Structure formats: structure tokens, C-alpha cells
Amino acid sequence: MRTVVLVLVGALVGFVVMYATLTYQIDFNFLTIAFQVNVALACLTVILLLYIGFSILQMRRKAIENVSKDEEDELDIWLYKKFSDTNLVVIATIVIGIVSTAIALITNQPTWLELVSTVSATIAFALSIGVSSMINRFYPDRNLPSVSEKDYAKKLLAASDEGERHVMLEGLYRSFNTLNGTLILALLVLIVYSIVTDVSQLFAIVLIGAVLVAANAQYFLLIRNKS
């Protein structure tokens, strides 16, 4: 019942927002602030990269500390939370870096800004691999797979205990549902934007639709074949 109510409320809010958007003409020119936005995103990316580097140093130092058995559990909890937080920041940095690079290239920003945006995004990609591989430093006694290994996801699940698998699968399922909802919302926004501004977003609409179909097909076909 709660889910039905939430869906109805979401549909009502979506209808009101779309109707209001269609009622008013959108004539904002992003090019007038593209440089300022690009600089802000590039600076934010650099700040996040510094935070990631500092977090990696913190985790490496903590991982080799000699602690008592009473403090070992607290250290494990700290490392786990810090590792999760750092991974989240890494993903955010990659996305912001890509957006910053896209703005710089599409709106023909100065060369130095294009380079800063591109290099920052590349460094974020490299750090994502480094951060993911740090889990082996925390638990050297466990047979955890390397990020570069084939079938990494399957091996990681096999090496995890029941509680860890439950947490990971619950998180993945929630992310899957969130992704479905946000992509459908993005489709609606792009459709409304195309109608209001007469600027076709058909390529993006088709691309997002294809991603939605592919992701759901992979998920449901996997469940079907396992039954």
C-alpha cells in the first residue's frame, strides 16, 4: 500500500512539474555562464582528488597499525566506513570530471581548462582502481580477488560471507531500482525539454532508453535462467 501511495504521489508531482515546465518558455542561454561553471567544476574536482589522496594515505597508515584485540574491531569498522566513503567520493569525482570535460570541449573553453578537466577525470579513473584494490591490504589473510581478475564480481561474492553478501546484494538491488527510476525521470525531462525549447534531444532519449532496456534485460534474464 505504501508503495502504491508513493507511486501516485510521484506521478502527481511529476505531472505538476511537467505542466509548469510546458507552461513557461525556457530561454536560458547556458553559454553565458559556461566558463564560470566549468571553472567551478574543475576546482571541485581538484579538491575532491586531494581528499581522495589524503584518505588513501590515512587508510594505508591505519591498515599497518599495531592495535590490541579490543581495538581491532573499531579499526575494522573505521576502515570499512572510510573505504566506502572514499569510493563514493571517487565515483562523484569521476562524474564531475566527465561533466567538466564535456562542458569544456562542447562550449570551446580555453585549452588550459580543457586540459585540467580531462587530466582530473583521468586521475579520478586511475584512483578508482587504486582505492578498490586497497581492500586486499586491509584483509591480507582473506582470499579476496584482485580488481583486474576476470569474473571479479563472482569471485568477490564467493569470498564473502553470508552477511557481507546480503549487504552487497541489498545495496545493488536498491541501486538498480533507483537507476530505473532516475533514468525514466531523465527521459521525461528530456522529452519536455525538447518540446519546450525546440532543441531535439532525441539521440539522448534513444540512448537512455537503450540503456534501460539492456540493464533490465540483463537482470531479469539472469533471474529467469537461474530458476
Residue frames as a rotation matrix with the C-alpha (Angstrom) as fourth column:
MET 1
0.566 0.824 0.000 0.00
0.824 -0.566 0.000 0.00
0.000 0.000 -1.000 0.00
ARG 2
0.424 -0.494 -0.759 2.82
0.178 -0.776 0.605 2.37
-0.888 -0.392 -0.241 0.89
THR 3
-0.629 -0.704 0.329 4.49
0.420 0.047 0.906 1.72
-0.654 0.708 0.266 -2.47
VAL 4
-0.117 0.694 0.711 1.25
0.979 -0.041 0.201 2.49
0.169 0.719 -0.674 -4.34
VAL 5
0.777 0.411 -0.478 0.85
0.537 -0.827 0.163 5.77
-0.328 -0.383 -0.863 -2.44
LEU 6
0.010 -0.874 -0.485 4.45
0.112 -0.481 0.870 6.77
-0.994 -0.063 0.093 -3.18
VAL 7
-0.659 -0.212 0.722 4.00
0.693 0.204 0.692 5.98
-0.294 0.956 0.013 -6.88
LEU 8
0.303 0.872 0.385 0.79
0.932 -0.356 0.073 8.03
0.200 0.336 -0.920 -7.04
VAL 9
0.706 -0.115 -0.698 2.41
0.281 -0.859 0.427 10.96
-0.649 -0.498 -0.575 -5.22
GLY 10
-0.376 -0.926 -0.031 5.43
0.243 -0.131 0.961 10.76
-0.894 0.354 0.275 -7.53
ALA 11
-0.428 0.302 0.852 3.19
0.904 0.128 0.409 10.70
0.015 0.945 -0.328 -10.59
LEU 12
0.673 0.734 -0.098 1.24
0.739 -0.672 0.048 13.72
-0.030 -0.104 -0.994 -9.30
VAL 13
0.407 -0.616 -0.675 4.41
0.092 -0.707 0.701 15.70
-0.909 -0.347 -0.231 -8.58
GLY 14
-0.596 -0.667 0.447 5.84
0.467 0.165 0.869 14.74
-0.653 0.726 0.214 -11.96
PHE 15
0.002 0.697 0.717 2.67
0.990 -0.100 0.095 15.86
0.138 0.710 -0.690 -13.73
VAL 16
0.825 0.323 -0.464 2.66
0.445 -0.877 0.180 19.23
-0.349 -0.355 -0.868 -11.94
VAL 17
0.023 -0.915 -0.403 6.34
0.057 -0.402 0.914 19.84
-0.998 -0.044 0.043 -12.71
MET 18
-0.638 -0.249 0.729 5.95
0.679 0.265 0.685 18.86
-0.364 0.931 0.000 -16.36
TYR 19
0.349 0.850 0.395 2.83
0.931 -0.364 -0.040 21.00
0.109 0.382 -0.918 -16.76
ALA 20
0.735 -0.128 -0.666 4.55
0.202 -0.896 0.395 24.01
-0.647 -0.425 -0.633 -15.19
THR 21
-0.342 -0.940 0.006 7.57
0.198 -0.066 0.978 23.49
-0.919 0.336 0.208 -17.43
LEU 22
-0.449 0.250 0.858 5.42
0.892 0.188 0.412 23.31
-0.058 0.950 -0.307 -20.54
THR 23
0.609 0.777 -0.160 3.55
0.775 -0.625 -0.088 26.45
-0.168 -0.071 -0.983 -19.48
TYR 24
0.721 -0.413 -0.556 6.63
-0.214 -0.897 0.388 28.66
-0.659 -0.161 -0.735 -19.33
GLN 25
0.913 -0.406 -0.036 9.10
0.021 0.136 -0.991 29.14
0.407 0.904 0.132 -22.15
ILE 26
0.591 -0.794 -0.141 12.70
0.453 0.183 0.872 28.17
-0.667 -0.580 0.468 -21.40
ASP 27
0.896 -0.277 0.348 15.07
0.196 -0.456 -0.868 30.70
0.400 0.845 -0.354 -22.95
PHE 28
0.757 -0.652 0.042 18.11
-0.289 -0.277 0.916 30.44
-0.585 -0.706 -0.398 -20.69
ASN 29
0.758 -0.585 -0.290 21.45
-0.273 0.118 -0.955 30.55
0.593 0.802 -0.070 -22.52
PHE 30
0.907 -0.397 -0.140 23.96
0.351 0.530 0.772 28.31
-0.233 -0.750 0.620 -20.74
LEU 31
0.308 -0.846 0.435 26.86
0.810 -0.006 -0.586 29.66
0.499 0.533 0.683 -22.79
THR 32
0.465 -0.087 0.881 26.77
-0.193 -0.981 0.005 32.90
0.864 -0.172 -0.473 -20.80
ILE 33
0.548 -0.255 0.797 27.91
-0.833 -0.080 0.547 31.07
-0.076 -0.964 -0.256 -17.65
ALA 34
0.921 -0.158 -0.357 29.68
0.031 0.941 -0.337 28.05
0.389 0.299 0.871 -19.19
PHE 35
0.016 -0.995 0.097 33.16
-0.044 -0.097 -0.994 29.32
0.999 0.012 -0.046 -18.29
GLN 36
-0.233 -0.065 0.970 32.27
-0.900 -0.364 -0.241 30.04
0.369 -0.929 0.027 -14.65
VAL 37
0.751 0.567 0.339 30.53
-0.648 0.732 0.211 26.68
-0.129 -0.378 0.917 -14.24
ASN 38
0.748 -0.521 -0.411 33.46
0.110 0.708 -0.697 24.88
0.654 0.476 0.588 -15.87
VAL 39
-0.257 -0.867 0.426 35.99
-0.354 -0.326 -0.877 26.56
0.899 -0.376 -0.223 -13.58
ALA 40
0.050 0.364 0.930 33.86
-0.997 -0.029 0.065 25.75
0.050 -0.931 0.362 -10.51
LEU 41
0.941 0.339 -0.003 33.55
-0.339 0.941 -0.011 22.09
-0.001 0.012 1.000 -11.52
ALA 42
0.422 -0.867 -0.265 37.27
0.105 0.338 -0.935 21.83
0.900 0.367 0.233 -12.31
CYS 43
-0.356 -0.526 0.772 38.17
-0.680 -0.421 -0.601 23.33
0.641 -0.739 -0.208 -8.91
LEU 44
0.418 0.603 0.680 35.73
-0.896 0.395 0.200 20.98
-0.148 -0.693 0.705 -7.18
THR 45
0.909 -0.117 -0.401 37.28
-0.061 0.913 -0.404 18.01
0.413 0.391 0.823 -8.98
VAL 46
-0.050 -0.997 0.056 40.78
-0.103 -0.051 -0.993 19.01
0.993 -0.056 -0.101 -7.85
ILE 47
-0.230 0.034 0.973 39.59
-0.937 -0.276 -0.212 19.44
0.261 -0.961 0.095 -4.24
LEU 48
0.761 0.584 0.282 37.95
-0.633 0.764 0.125 16.01
-0.143 -0.273 0.951 -4.30
LEU 49
0.636 -0.617 -0.464 41.10
0.058 0.637 -0.769 14.46
0.770 0.462 0.440 -5.75
LEU 50
-0.371 -0.769 0.520 43.11
-0.496 -0.309 -0.811 15.92
0.785 -0.559 -0.267 -2.86
TYR 51
0.141 0.522 0.841 40.59
-0.984 0.165 0.063 14.48
-0.106 -0.837 0.537 -0.42
ILE 52
0.940 0.205 -0.273 40.86
-0.265 0.942 -0.206 11.05
0.215 0.266 0.940 -2.07
GLY 53
0.179 -0.961 -0.211 44.66
-0.021 0.211 -0.977 11.17
0.984 0.180 0.018 -1.89
PHE 54
-0.422 -0.283 0.861 44.54
-0.798 -0.335 -0.501 12.14
0.430 -0.899 -0.085 1.78
SER 55
0.521 0.711 0.473 42.03
-0.839 0.527 0.132 9.35
-0.156 -0.466 0.871 2.51
ILE 56
0.774 -0.304 -0.555 44.24
-0.059 0.838 -0.543 6.76
0.630 0.453 0.631 0.79
LEU 57
-0.299 -0.939 0.171 47.21
-0.240 -0.099 -0.966 7.82
0.924 -0.330 -0.195 2.92
GLN 58
-0.168 0.336 0.927 45.04
-0.982 -0.140 -0.127 7.64
0.087 -0.931 0.353 6.05
MET 59
0.822 0.569 0.031 43.80
-0.570 0.821 0.035 4.14
-0.006 -0.046 0.999 5.23
ARG 60
0.461 -0.732 -0.502 47.29
0.025 0.576 -0.817 2.86
0.887 0.364 0.284 4.40
ARG 61
-0.490 -0.669 0.559 48.65
-0.516 -0.294 -0.804 4.21
0.702 -0.682 -0.202 7.67
LYS 62
0.063 0.614 0.787 45.78
-0.991 0.133 -0.025 2.77
-0.120 -0.778 0.617 9.71
ALA 63
0.803 0.337 -0.492 45.98
-0.467 0.868 -0.167 -0.62
0.371 0.364 0.854 7.98
ILE 64
0.160 -0.839 -0.521 49.53
0.185 0.543 -0.819 -1.24
0.970 0.034 0.242 9.22
GLU 65
-0.081 -0.146 0.986 48.98
-0.838 -0.525 -0.147 -0.03
0.539 -0.838 -0.080 12.78
ASN 66
-0.636 -0.140 -0.759 49.55
0.256 0.890 -0.378 -2.50
0.728 -0.435 -0.530 15.59
VAL 67
-0.209 0.668 0.714 46.45
-0.817 -0.520 0.248 -2.49
0.537 -0.532 0.655 17.75
SER 68
-0.822 -0.005 0.570 45.14
-0.433 0.654 -0.620 -4.62
-0.370 -0.756 -0.540 20.57
LYS 69
-0.833 0.545 0.094 42.35
0.526 0.728 0.439 -7.15
0.171 0.415 -0.894 20.07
ASP 70
-0.117 0.815 -0.568 39.92
0.735 -0.314 -0.601 -4.77
-0.668 -0.488 -0.562 21.75
GLU 71
-0.081 0.012 -0.997 40.79
-0.312 -0.950 0.014 -2.01
-0.947 0.312 0.081 19.26
GLU 72
-0.894 -0.357 0.271 40.86
0.100 0.430 0.897 -4.32
-0.437 0.829 -0.348 16.24
ASP 73
-0.196 0.910 0.367 37.08
0.950 0.268 -0.158 -4.29
-0.242 0.318 -0.917 15.77
GLU 74
0.505 0.348 -0.790 36.97
0.280 -0.932 -0.231 -0.50
-0.816 -0.104 -0.568 15.97
LEU 75
-0.427 -0.749 -0.506 39.76
-0.358 -0.374 0.856 -0.27
-0.830 0.546 -0.108 13.40
ASP 76
-0.793 0.188 0.579 37.91
0.545 0.643 0.538 -2.63
-0.271 0.743 -0.612 11.04
ILE 77
0.278 0.958 -0.068 34.76
0.864 -0.281 -0.417 -0.52
-0.419 0.057 -0.906 11.32
TRP 78
0.309 -0.235 -0.921 36.73
-0.111 -0.971 0.210 2.68
-0.944 0.037 -0.327 10.68
LEU 79
-0.750 -0.659 -0.052 38.49
-0.171 0.117 0.978 1.19
-0.639 0.743 -0.201 7.64
TYR 80
-0.502 0.639 0.583 35.21
0.825 0.556 0.102 -0.16
-0.258 0.532 -0.806 6.25
LYS 81
0.539 0.757 -0.369 33.41
0.634 -0.653 -0.415 3.18
-0.555 -0.010 -0.832 6.57
LYS 82
0.093 -0.595 -0.798 36.39
-0.317 -0.778 0.543 5.16
-0.944 0.202 -0.261 5.27
PHE 83
-0.832 -0.386 0.399 36.74
0.179 0.493 0.851 2.79
-0.525 0.780 -0.341 2.32
SER 84
-0.104 0.893 0.437 33.03
0.967 0.193 -0.164 3.15
-0.231 0.406 -0.884 1.47
ASP 85
0.605 0.315 -0.731 33.10
0.283 -0.944 -0.172 6.94
-0.744 -0.103 -0.660 1.82
THR 86
-0.294 -0.822 -0.488 36.21
-0.320 -0.397 0.861 7.21
-0.901 0.409 -0.146 -0.35
ASN 87
-0.733 0.095 0.674 34.69
0.582 0.599 0.549 5.01
-0.352 0.795 -0.494 -3.05
LEU 88
0.362 0.932 0.021 31.61
0.857 -0.325 -0.399 7.25
-0.365 0.163 -0.917 -3.10
VAL 89
0.455 -0.277 -0.846 33.78
-0.141 -0.961 0.239 10.36
-0.879 0.010 -0.476 -3.45
VAL 90
-0.658 -0.734 0.166 35.77
-0.004 0.224 0.975 8.67
-0.753 0.641 -0.150 -6.24
ILE 91
-0.336 0.623 0.706 32.60
0.919 0.379 0.103 7.94
-0.204 0.684 -0.700 -8.23
ALA 92
0.677 0.604 -0.421 31.36
0.542 -0.796 -0.270 11.50
-0.498 -0.045 -0.866 -7.69
THR 93
0.059 -0.762 -0.645 34.73
-0.238 -0.639 0.732 12.87
-0.970 0.110 -0.219 -8.79
ILE 94
-0.741 -0.295 0.603 34.70
0.433 0.476 0.766 10.79
-0.513 0.829 -0.225 -11.98
VAL 95
0.125 0.892 0.435 31.21
0.984 -0.056 -0.169 12.02
-0.126 0.449 -0.884 -12.87
ILE 96
0.723 0.114 -0.681 32.03
0.202 -0.978 0.050 15.67
-0.661 -0.174 -0.730 -12.10
GLY 97
-0.296 -0.929 -0.224 35.28
-0.116 -0.197 0.973 15.36
-0.948 0.314 -0.049 -14.06
ILE 98
-0.585 0.154 0.796 33.47
0.759 0.451 0.470 13.95
-0.286 0.879 -0.381 -17.10
VAL 99
0.542 0.839 0.040 30.82
0.820 -0.518 -0.242 16.69
-0.182 0.164 -0.969 -16.95
SER 100
0.466 -0.459 -0.756 33.54
-0.046 -0.866 0.497 19.33
-0.884 -0.197 -0.425 -16.60
THR 101
-0.637 -0.733 0.240 35.40
0.147 0.190 0.971 17.89
-0.757 0.653 -0.014 -19.59
ALA 102
-0.213 0.654 0.726 32.21
0.966 0.251 0.057 17.76
-0.145 0.713 -0.686 -21.65
ILE 103
0.755 0.501 -0.422 31.40
0.479 -0.862 -0.167 21.41
-0.447 -0.076 -0.891 -20.91
ALA 104
0.082 -0.828 -0.555 34.95
-0.165 -0.561 0.812 22.48
-0.983 0.025 -0.183 -21.75
LEU 105
-0.763 -0.429 0.484 35.01
0.327 0.390 0.861 20.63
-0.557 0.815 -0.157 -25.09
ILE 106
-0.098 0.829 0.550 31.45
0.990 0.135 -0.027 21.36
-0.096 0.543 -0.834 -26.21
THR 107
0.842 0.481 -0.246 31.47
0.483 -0.874 -0.055 25.07
-0.242 -0.072 -0.968 -25.35
ASN 108
0.422 -0.747 0.514 35.03
0.601 -0.194 -0.776 25.66
0.679 0.636 0.367 -26.64
GLN 109
0.983 -0.132 -0.130 36.60
0.041 -0.532 0.846 26.77
-0.181 -0.836 -0.517 -23.38
PRO 110
0.450 -0.883 -0.131 40.30
-0.889 -0.430 -0.156 27.77
0.081 0.186 -0.979 -23.12
THR 111
0.271 -0.411 -0.870 42.81
-0.308 0.820 -0.483 24.99
0.912 0.399 0.096 -23.74
TRP 112
-0.746 -0.625 0.231 44.13
-0.393 0.133 -0.910 25.07
0.538 -0.769 -0.345 -20.18
LEU 113
-0.259 0.743 0.617 40.63
-0.906 0.035 -0.422 24.46
-0.335 -0.669 0.664 -18.82
GLU 114
0.651 0.433 -0.624 40.09
-0.670 0.714 -0.203 21.56
0.358 0.550 0.755 -21.21
LEU 115
-0.144 -0.815 -0.562 43.40
-0.219 0.580 -0.785 20.03
0.965 0.010 -0.262 -20.06
VAL 116
-0.769 -0.120 0.628 42.65
-0.625 -0.069 -0.778 20.49
0.136 -0.990 -0.022 -16.36
SER 117
0.192 0.945 0.264 39.21
-0.941 0.254 -0.224 18.91
-0.279 -0.205 0.938 -16.75
THR 118
0.637 0.043 -0.770 40.47
-0.499 0.784 -0.369 15.99
0.588 0.619 0.521 -18.84
VAL 119
-0.404 -0.878 -0.257 43.50
-0.250 0.376 -0.892 15.25
0.880 -0.296 -0.371 -16.65
SER 120
-0.580 0.249 0.775 41.40
-0.812 -0.104 -0.574 15.45
-0.062 -0.963 0.263 -13.48
ALA 121
0.545 0.838 -0.026 38.88
-0.832 0.537 -0.140 12.94
-0.103 0.097 0.990 -14.84
THR 122
0.401 -0.489 -0.775 41.72
-0.301 0.729 -0.615 10.62
0.865 0.480 0.145 -15.92
ILE 123
-0.689 -0.671 0.276 43.35
-0.439 0.083 -0.895 10.78
0.578 -0.737 -0.351 -12.48
ALA 124
-0.158 0.729 0.666 39.98
-0.951 0.068 -0.300 10.01
-0.264 -0.681 0.683 -10.87
PHE 125
0.728 0.374 -0.575 39.65
-0.575 0.790 -0.214 6.90
0.374 0.486 0.790 -13.05
ALA 126
-0.086 -0.865 -0.495 43.13
-0.160 0.502 -0.850 5.74
0.983 0.006 -0.182 -12.01
LEU 127
-0.726 -0.176 0.665 42.41
-0.647 -0.153 -0.747 6.38
0.233 -0.972 -0.003 -8.33
SER 128
0.340 0.924 0.176 39.19
-0.940 0.329 0.088 4.36
0.023 -0.195 0.980 -8.55
ILE 129
0.568 -0.227 -0.791 41.25
-0.128 0.925 -0.358 1.28
0.813 0.304 0.496 -9.41
GLY 130
-0.508 -0.861 0.041 43.75
-0.113 0.020 -0.993 2.04
0.854 -0.509 -0.107 -6.66
VAL 131
-0.429 0.427 0.796 41.08
-0.901 -0.269 -0.341 2.52
0.068 -0.863 0.500 -4.00
SER 132
0.629 0.741 -0.233 39.22
-0.735 0.665 0.131 -0.66
0.253 0.089 0.963 -4.99
SER 133
0.334 -0.583 -0.741 42.41
0.033 0.793 -0.608 -2.72
0.942 0.178 0.284 -4.73
MET 134
-0.426 -0.550 0.718 43.11
-0.644 -0.373 -0.668 -1.46
0.635 -0.747 -0.195 -1.19
ILE 135
0.582 0.730 0.359 40.64
-0.784 0.387 0.485 -3.95
0.215 -0.563 0.798 0.26
ASN 136
0.679 -0.409 -0.610 43.36
0.229 0.907 -0.354 -6.61
0.698 0.100 0.709 -0.10
ARG 137
-0.413 -0.841 0.348 45.63
-0.083 -0.346 -0.935 -4.53
0.907 -0.415 0.073 2.15
PHE 138
-0.099 0.465 0.880 43.01
-0.937 -0.342 0.076 -4.46
0.336 -0.817 0.469 4.88
TYR 139
0.615 0.404 0.677 42.39
-0.609 0.789 0.082 -8.22
-0.501 -0.462 0.731 4.85
PRO 140
-0.120 -0.765 -0.633 45.58
-0.980 0.192 -0.045 -9.94
0.156 0.615 -0.773 3.65
ASP 141
-0.774 -0.185 0.605 44.55
-0.405 0.880 -0.250 -13.20
-0.486 -0.439 -0.756 5.31
ARG 142
0.226 0.919 0.325 41.42
-0.071 0.348 -0.935 -13.49
-0.972 0.188 0.144 3.16
ASN 143
-0.589 -0.424 0.688 41.46
0.570 0.387 0.725 -14.82
-0.573 0.819 0.014 -0.39
LEU 144
0.402 0.740 -0.540 39.95
0.130 -0.629 -0.766 -11.70
-0.906 0.238 -0.349 -1.95
PRO 145
0.345 -0.249 0.905 40.28
0.921 0.275 -0.276 -11.31
-0.180 0.929 0.324 -5.75
SER 146
-0.661 -0.589 -0.464 42.17
0.404 -0.801 0.441 -8.52
-0.632 0.104 0.768 -7.45
VAL 147
0.148 0.754 -0.640 40.18
-0.236 -0.601 -0.763 -5.88
-0.961 0.264 0.089 -9.32
SER 148
-0.212 -0.340 -0.916 41.98
-0.940 -0.186 0.287 -6.83
-0.268 0.922 -0.280 -12.54
GLU 149
-0.850 -0.131 0.510 40.99
-0.097 0.991 0.093 -10.50
-0.518 0.030 -0.855 -12.31
LYS 150
-0.707 0.631 -0.318 38.44
-0.330 0.103 0.938 -12.00
0.625 0.769 0.135 -14.67
ASP 151
0.139 0.878 -0.458 34.96
0.317 0.398 0.861 -12.53
0.938 -0.265 -0.223 -13.13
TYR 152
-0.803 -0.531 0.271 35.91
-0.023 -0.426 -0.904 -10.22
0.595 -0.733 0.330 -10.26
ALA 153
-0.238 0.798 0.554 32.30
-0.897 -0.400 0.190 -9.83
0.373 -0.452 0.810 -9.08
LYS 154
0.642 0.490 -0.590 31.69
-0.307 0.869 0.388 -13.59
0.703 -0.068 0.708 -8.88
LYS 155
-0.094 -0.780 -0.619 34.96
0.495 0.503 -0.709 -14.21
0.864 -0.373 0.339 -7.05
LEU 156
-0.771 -0.163 0.616 34.27
-0.346 -0.705 -0.620 -11.39
0.534 -0.691 0.487 -4.60
LEU 157
0.222 0.932 0.285 30.84
-0.886 0.071 0.458 -12.81
0.407 -0.354 0.842 -3.76
ALA 158
0.587 -0.046 -0.808 32.34
0.071 0.997 -0.005 -16.28
0.806 -0.054 0.589 -3.36
ALA 159
-0.427 -0.861 -0.274 35.00
0.450 0.060 -0.891 -14.96
0.784 -0.504 0.362 -0.96
SER 160
-0.576 0.291 0.764 32.45
-0.629 -0.755 -0.186 -13.02
0.523 -0.588 0.618 1.12
ASP 161
-0.954 0.296 -0.044 30.46
0.248 0.701 -0.668 -14.47
-0.167 -0.649 -0.743 3.99
GLU 162
-0.301 0.932 0.204 26.65
0.933 0.243 0.266 -14.61
0.198 0.270 -0.942 4.14
GLY 163
0.323 0.427 -0.845 26.27
0.684 -0.722 -0.103 -11.28
-0.654 -0.544 -0.525 5.93
GLU 164
-0.482 -0.599 -0.639 28.57
-0.049 -0.710 0.703 -9.45
-0.875 0.370 0.313 3.52
ARG 165
-0.905 0.198 0.376 26.75
0.420 0.275 0.865 -10.90
0.067 0.941 -0.332 0.51
HIS 166
0.044 0.984 -0.172 23.41
0.996 -0.056 -0.069 -9.81
-0.077 -0.169 -0.983 1.95
VAL 167
0.175 -0.042 -0.984 24.63
0.305 -0.948 0.095 -6.22
-0.936 -0.317 -0.153 2.42
MET 168
-0.781 -0.560 -0.275 26.15
-0.098 -0.326 0.940 -6.06
-0.617 0.761 0.200 -1.08
LEU 169
-0.760 0.528 0.379 23.14
0.623 0.427 0.655 -7.57
0.184 0.734 -0.653 -2.82
GLU 170
0.219 0.848 -0.483 20.71
0.900 -0.367 -0.236 -5.33
-0.377 -0.383 -0.843 -0.93
GLY 171
-0.080 -0.347 -0.935 22.74
0.026 -0.938 0.346 -2.28
-0.996 0.003 0.084 -1.93
LEU 172
-0.951 -0.306 0.040 22.92
0.025 0.055 0.998 -3.40
-0.308 0.950 -0.045 -5.55
TYR 173
-0.409 0.874 0.261 19.17
0.907 0.359 0.220 -4.07
0.098 0.327 -0.940 -5.70
ARG 174
0.358 0.519 -0.777 18.35
0.619 -0.754 -0.218 -0.65
-0.699 -0.403 -0.591 -4.27
SER 175
-0.433 -0.604 -0.669 20.77
-0.167 -0.676 0.718 0.97
-0.886 0.422 0.192 -6.70
PHE 176
-0.893 0.144 0.426 19.14
0.444 0.435 0.784 -0.92
-0.072 0.889 -0.452 -9.57
ASN 177
0.076 0.997 -0.033 15.69
0.993 -0.078 -0.087 0.37
-0.090 -0.026 -0.996 -8.61
THR 178
0.267 -0.055 -0.962 17.00
0.258 -0.958 0.127 3.91
-0.929 -0.282 -0.241 -8.15
LEU 179
-0.773 -0.616 -0.149 18.72
-0.022 -0.208 0.978 3.77
-0.634 0.760 0.147 -11.54
ASN 180
-0.562 0.648 0.514 15.49
0.823 0.378 0.423 2.66
0.080 0.661 -0.746 -13.22
GLY 181
0.395 0.804 -0.446 13.51
0.850 -0.504 -0.156 5.48
-0.349 -0.317 -0.882 -11.63
THR 182
0.102 -0.431 -0.897 16.03
0.047 -0.898 0.437 8.23
-0.994 -0.086 -0.071 -12.32
LEU 183
-0.881 -0.437 0.180 16.58
0.173 0.058 0.983 7.18
-0.440 0.898 0.025 -15.94
ILE 184
-0.220 0.887 0.406 12.83
0.968 0.146 0.205 7.16
0.122 0.438 -0.891 -16.60
LEU 185
0.539 0.360 -0.761 12.62
0.551 -0.834 -0.004 10.61
-0.636 -0.417 -0.649 -14.99
ALA 186
-0.403 -0.774 -0.488 15.54
-0.011 -0.529 0.848 11.74
-0.915 0.347 0.205 -17.18
LEU 187
-0.738 0.218 0.639 13.64
0.673 0.314 0.670 10.53
-0.055 0.924 -0.378 -20.26
LEU 188
0.328 0.944 -0.043 10.59
0.943 -0.330 -0.036 12.58
-0.048 -0.029 -0.998 -19.27
VAL 189
0.341 -0.277 -0.898 12.71
0.235 -0.900 0.367 15.67
-0.910 -0.336 -0.242 -18.59
LEU 190
-0.733 -0.681 -0.003 14.47
0.126 -0.140 0.982 15.36
-0.669 0.719 0.189 -21.97
ILE 191
-0.412 0.676 0.611 11.14
0.904 0.224 0.363 14.93
0.109 0.702 -0.704 -23.76
VAL 192
0.604 0.652 -0.459 9.70
0.726 -0.687 -0.020 18.02
-0.329 -0.321 -0.888 -22.05
TYR 193
-0.004 -0.710 -0.704 12.88
0.092 -0.701 0.707 19.99
-0.996 -0.062 0.068 -22.74
SER 194
-0.815 -0.300 0.496 12.78
0.470 0.159 0.868 19.03
-0.339 0.941 0.012 -26.42
ILE 195
0.010 0.919 0.394 9.14
0.985 -0.076 0.152 20.11
0.170 0.386 -0.907 -26.73
VAL 196
0.659 0.307 -0.686 9.57
0.559 -0.811 0.174 23.41
-0.503 -0.499 -0.706 -24.90
THR 197
0.110 -0.748 -0.655 12.85
-0.138 -0.664 0.735 24.57
-0.984 0.010 -0.176 -26.45
ASP 198
0.937 0.252 -0.241 12.52
-0.283 0.146 -0.948 23.00
-0.203 0.957 0.208 -29.93
VAL 199
-0.059 -0.982 -0.178 16.05
-0.988 0.082 -0.128 21.63
0.140 0.168 -0.976 -29.38
SER 200
0.678 0.436 -0.592 15.89
-0.456 0.881 0.126 17.92
0.576 0.184 0.796 -30.16
GLN 201
-0.173 -0.678 0.715 17.28
-0.961 0.274 0.027 15.57
-0.214 -0.682 -0.699 -27.51
LEU 202
0.727 0.613 -0.309 16.21
-0.677 0.714 -0.177 12.51
0.112 0.338 0.934 -29.49
PHE 203
0.108 -0.768 -0.632 19.67
-0.283 0.585 -0.760 10.91
0.953 0.261 -0.154 -29.52
ALA 204
-0.770 -0.395 0.501 19.93
-0.552 0.020 -0.834 11.14
0.319 -0.918 -0.234 -25.72
ILE 205
0.081 0.898 0.433 16.36
-0.954 0.196 -0.228 9.84
-0.290 -0.394 0.872 -25.33
VAL 206
0.726 0.151 -0.671 17.06
-0.476 0.814 -0.332 6.81
0.497 0.561 0.663 -27.54
LEU 207
-0.256 -0.928 -0.272 20.39
-0.282 0.341 -0.897 6.17
0.925 -0.153 -0.349 -25.79
ILE 208
-0.658 0.074 0.750 18.88
-0.753 -0.028 -0.658 6.27
-0.027 -0.997 0.074 -22.28
GLY 209
0.457 0.889 0.035 16.03
-0.875 0.456 -0.163 4.06
-0.161 0.044 0.986 -23.46
ALA 210
0.466 -0.369 -0.804 18.52
-0.334 0.768 -0.546 1.52
0.820 0.523 0.234 -24.82
VAL 211
-0.656 -0.730 0.193 20.45
-0.410 0.130 -0.903 1.54
0.634 -0.671 -0.385 -21.53
LEU 212
-0.252 0.669 0.699 17.22
-0.931 0.029 -0.363 0.97
-0.263 -0.743 0.616 -19.59
VAL 213
0.732 0.564 -0.383 16.21
-0.665 0.714 -0.218 -1.97
0.151 0.415 0.897 -21.77
ALA 214
0.140 -0.774 -0.618 19.70
-0.259 0.574 -0.777 -3.52
0.956 0.269 -0.121 -21.69
ALA 215
-0.713 -0.440 0.545 20.08
-0.598 -0.024 -0.801 -3.22
0.366 -0.898 -0.246 -17.90
ASN 216
-0.007 0.806 0.591 16.64
-0.908 0.243 -0.342 -4.66
-0.419 -0.539 0.731 -17.16
ALA 217
0.697 0.220 -0.683 17.04
-0.581 0.732 -0.356 -7.42
0.421 0.645 0.638 -19.75
GLN 218
-0.285 -0.891 -0.354 20.33
-0.333 0.438 -0.835 -8.50
0.899 -0.120 -0.421 -18.19
TYR 219
-0.695 0.033 0.718 18.81
-0.719 -0.013 -0.695 -8.52
-0.013 -0.999 0.033 -14.69
PHE 220
0.206 0.912 0.355 15.57
-0.852 0.346 -0.394 -10.35
-0.482 -0.221 0.848 -15.45
LEU 221
0.587 -0.067 -0.807 17.11
-0.556 0.692 -0.461 -12.83
0.589 0.719 0.369 -17.90
LEU 222
-0.557 -0.829 -0.047 19.70
-0.469 0.361 -0.806 -13.74
0.685 -0.427 -0.590 -15.27
ILE 223
-0.501 0.468 0.728 16.94
-0.758 0.167 -0.630 -14.37
-0.417 -0.868 0.271 -12.72
ARG 224
0.545 0.779 -0.309 14.93
-0.825 0.434 -0.362 -16.34
-0.148 0.452 0.879 -15.28
ASN 225
0.317 -0.493 -0.811 17.85
-0.478 0.655 -0.585 -18.58
0.819 0.573 -0.028 -16.23
LYS 226
-0.729 -0.611 0.307 18.74
-0.547 0.250 -0.799 -19.25
0.411 -0.751 -0.517 -12.58
SER 227
-0.114 0.781 0.614 15.26
-0.913 0.161 -0.375 -20.53
-0.392 -0.603 0.695 -11.75
